[in-house]
C-alpha cells in the first residue's frame, strides 16, 4: 500500500472509503445498512469515534471521522469493519428473504481463501485509502463528495433526501 494511504496522524480527521469484496451490492437491504448505523453509533458512544460525515451506498461506505481518545484511527476502523463483517454475514445467513444467500456466502468464502488473515468469510476489501483532511477546504470537498454520491448514482435528486447519509443531519 502506498505511503499516501496510511493513517499517519493519530489525532487527524480522515476520509475513508471501504467496499464489500468484489464491490458486491449487499446494502440493497435496509437491515444490513442498519447494522452499519448501529455499529457507527456504538463506536461514537463507546470508542470516542467522532463522525463528521457518512454515506452507505449499495456496495461501499464513505466516512469522515477522527479518534477523540486513545484509540488509533486505524484500530477504530479495523474494529468497526471486523464487527460489521461478522454481524452482516450472520444476518445474511439468518435472513430467510435473502435470495442471493448461497451466492453471497460463496463470494465471501472465495475472498477469504485468497486472504492470509481471514478464516471463513471475507466481507470487506482490505483497502481503506485513508486521506487525512488538513484544511477546511479539503474537509468541505470530501463531505460534499460523500453527500452527493447518492445524487450522482441517481438514487435521489437532493443529498438530504437520501436516508442512509449524514446529509440530512
C-alpha positions in Angstrom: 0.0 0.0 0.0 1.3 3.5 -0.9 2.6 5.7 1.9 -0.1 8.2 0.8 -2.8 5.8 2.1 -1.9 5.3 5.7 -3.0 6.8 9.0 -0.1 9.0 9.9 -1.6 11.4 12.4 -3.5 9.7 15.3 -5.3 13.0 16.0 -6.2 13.8 12.4 -9.6 13.7 10.7 -9.7 11.2 7.8 -11.8 10.5 4.8 -12.1 6.7 4.1 -14.0 4.6 1.7 -14.3 0.9 2.1 -16.1 -1.6 -0.1 -17.6 -5.1 0.0 -15.3 -7.7 -1.7 -15.8 -7.6 -5.5 -17.9 -4.5 -4.9 -21.0 -6.7 -4.4 -24.2 -4.8 -3.8 -25.0 -6.0 -0.3 -26.5 -2.8 1.0 -29.7 -3.1 -1.1 -31.4 -4.3 2.1 -32.1 -1.9 4.9 -31.4 -4.4 7.6 -27.8 -4.6 6.5 -27.4 -0.8 6.4 -29.0 -0.6 9.8 -26.2 -2.9 11.2 -23.7 -0.4 10.0 -25.6 2.5 11.6 -25.9 0.7 14.9 -22.1 0.0 14.9 -21.3 3.6 14.0 -23.5 4.8 16.9 -21.8 2.3 19.2 -18.3 3.5 18.1 -19.3 7.1 18.7 -20.7 6.4 22.2 -18.2 3.8 23.4 -15.0 4.3 21.5 -14.8 8.1 21.1 -15.2 8.0 17.3 -16.1 11.4 16.1 -18.1 11.1 12.8 -18.4 14.2 10.7 -20.0 12.7 7.6 -21.0 9.3 6.3 -22.9 7.6 3.5 -23.8 4.0 2.9 -24.0 3.1 -0.8 -25.0 -0.3 -2.2 -21.5 -1.7 -2.2 -19.4 0.6 -0.2 -19.3 3.2 2.7 -17.8 6.7 2.8 -16.8 8.1 6.2 -15.1 11.2 7.6 -14.1 10.6 11.2 -11.4 11.0 13.8 -10.4 9.4 17.0 -11.1 11.6 20.0 -9.4 9.3 22.5 -6.5 6.9 22.9 -7.7 4.7 20.0 -5.7 4.9 16.9 -7.9 5.7 13.8 -6.8 2.5 12.1 -7.8 0.5 15.2 -11.2 2.2 15.3 -11.8 1.5 11.7 -10.4 -2.1 12.0 -12.7 -2.9 14.9 -15.7 -1.4 13.1 -15.0 -3.4 9.9 -14.4 -6.7 11.8 -17.5 -6.3 13.9 -19.8 -5.3 11.0 -18.3 -8.1 8.8 -19.3 -10.8 11.2 -22.6 -9.2 12.0 -23.7 -8.7 8.4 -22.6 -12.2 7.3 -24.6 -13.7 10.2 -27.6 -11.5 9.2 -27.3 -12.8 5.6 -27.1 -16.4 6.8 -30.2 -16.0 9.1 -32.2 -13.9 6.6 -35.0 -16.2 5.0 -35.7 -13.5 2.5 -32.1 -13.3 1.2 -32.5 -14.7 -2.3 -28.7 -14.4 -3.0 -27.6 -16.1 0.2 -25.7 -19.0 -1.3 -24.0 -16.8 -4.0 -23.0 -14.1 -1.5 -21.5 -16.6 1.0 -19.6 -18.3 -1.8 -18.1 -14.9 -2.9 -17.1 -14.1 0.7 -15.6 -17.6 1.1 -13.6 -17.3 -2.1 -12.3 -13.9 -1.0 -11.3 -15.4 2.4 -9.4 -18.3 0.7 -7.3 -15.7 -1.1 -6.5 -13.8 2.1 -3.9 -14.7 4.7 -5.7 -13.2 7.7 -9.4 -14.2 7.2 -10.7 -17.6 8.3 -14.1 -18.3 6.8 -15.7 -15.3 5.1 -14.2 -12.0 4.0 -16.8 -9.3 3.7 -14.8 -6.1 3.4 -12.0 -5.4 1.0 -8.8 -4.7 2.9 -8.1 -1.3 1.4 -9.5 1.8 3.0 -7.5 4.5 1.3 -7.4 6.9 4.3 -6.8 10.5 3.3 -6.0 12.9 6.1 -8.1 16.1 5.9 -5.7 19.0 6.6 -7.8 22.1 5.7 -11.4 23.3 5.8 -11.4 23.4 2.0 -10.5 19.7 1.8 -12.9 18.8 4.5 -15.7 20.5 2.6 -14.7 18.8 -0.6 -14.8 15.4 0.9 -18.1 15.9 2.8 -19.7 17.3 -0.4 -18.4 14.2 -2.3 -19.9 11.9 0.3 -23.2 13.7 0.4 -23.6 14.0 -3.4 -22.6 10.3 -4.1 -26.3 9.1 -4.0 -27.3 12.0 -6.3 -24.5 11.0 -8.8 -25.8 7.4 -8.6 -29.3 8.6 -9.5 -30.8 7.4 -6.2 -32.1 10.8 -5.2 -32.3 14.4 -6.5 -31.0 16.1 -3.4 -28.4 14.8 -0.9 -30.7 15.4 2.1 -33.3 13.1 0.6 -31.0 10.0 0.9 -31.9 8.3 4.2 -28.6 6.5 4.7 -26.4 9.5 4.7 -25.5 12.3 7.1 -26.6 14.9 4.6 -29.9 15.2 6.2 -28.2 16.0 9.6 
